[in-house]
């Protein structure tokens, strides 16, 4: 018998399948992001490109815009998303890139294969008790010395239950806004070394605080 995915994954998949077309219409292009967000993406891209340890996986890639942005910066990159509809739109918009349906809890990637992972506003729907599973997969799939960039909404342990999104479409996912220190602690517990963090206060007219974390998988030590 086929094991059913956790209910929160089903809610994410169904919700983003529903909103996909309007998501593409309403969400900013990468070039329209604020200067700090663009700068951290560029720094991440340069780091993984110079290291040359393997491709970058854009986990929770949505319609593939950030995936394509990294590719334009010279990074070998592939996209993975839970929503088949998002993957369909990504493949249509960027036929020269690889996009696959998959989950961050069990990405279709072997051990130590990736030079980098980008999780760009894609982990906040994950219940906090499941983040160790996701971060353990980050550690498993990164090559020693591989880089992680995680960016997203943060807060004071807020739990949001939106019923509509992206043009009024019904959604059933939850959003978990954790304190930056807790996210940093969970990354460290997963065996990743935190190298930088940036917390951006809400812009004028916005409600949410954003944080970006840069981390790496430690290189293996050679016994003396």
Phi, psi and omega in degrees: 000135181286129180287132180281140178292158176306149185299329181292328176291321178297320180295319178296312182300310183296320182294315182284332169300321183289318187268356194309310186297317179284333174303313179300323182285326190261334185276143183297149169289153179305322180294344180265000177294163179293159185302322180294320179295318178294323181293320180290324174297318180294320179294318177299314181299316180296318182299312183286328180293316181292321182294323176062038184269352182147179182288166173260137171258121174270100187269123189080046190287345182058224182280010170085012183292314179291324176304311180293326178298316177295319178300321179293338176272008175089018183261130170290121192215150173225157182244141177228132179217151181286335186269115176302324180294319177298317179297321177300315180293322179296315180297323181292319183282332186225069186294347180275355182249163181260128177229137184225144173281129180185170183248148174293340179284341178203067182294145181283063185222140180283173179295140171059028186270338193256138170279341180196157173230133171247124173239091190258100181056045184230000181252351187286348174275353182278126176304142183306325181287349177260351180298323176302327177295314181296314183291329175295324176291324173303312181296317182298316189274340178285140170290153173306128186089354180293155188251146174239136166237119178240125179228144179175185179284143175228166181187198182256066181057044179274140175242119182252140180237070179293147176251343178220153178199158172049066177091015176089013178287144179290137176227157182231006178283166173247158173239131182246113182256101185265156175295144179305322181297325180290318178298316179300318180296318180294323176296318179296318179297334178281358178096010179264147180260117181287128181250336179196154170215146181226121177252123181250121177292156182303136175291167181302126180088354179260165185248337192251146173274144181241148176221145175237134179239132172248132182213168177218157173274125182301146175287150179290140177270139180269125180302137180278000000 
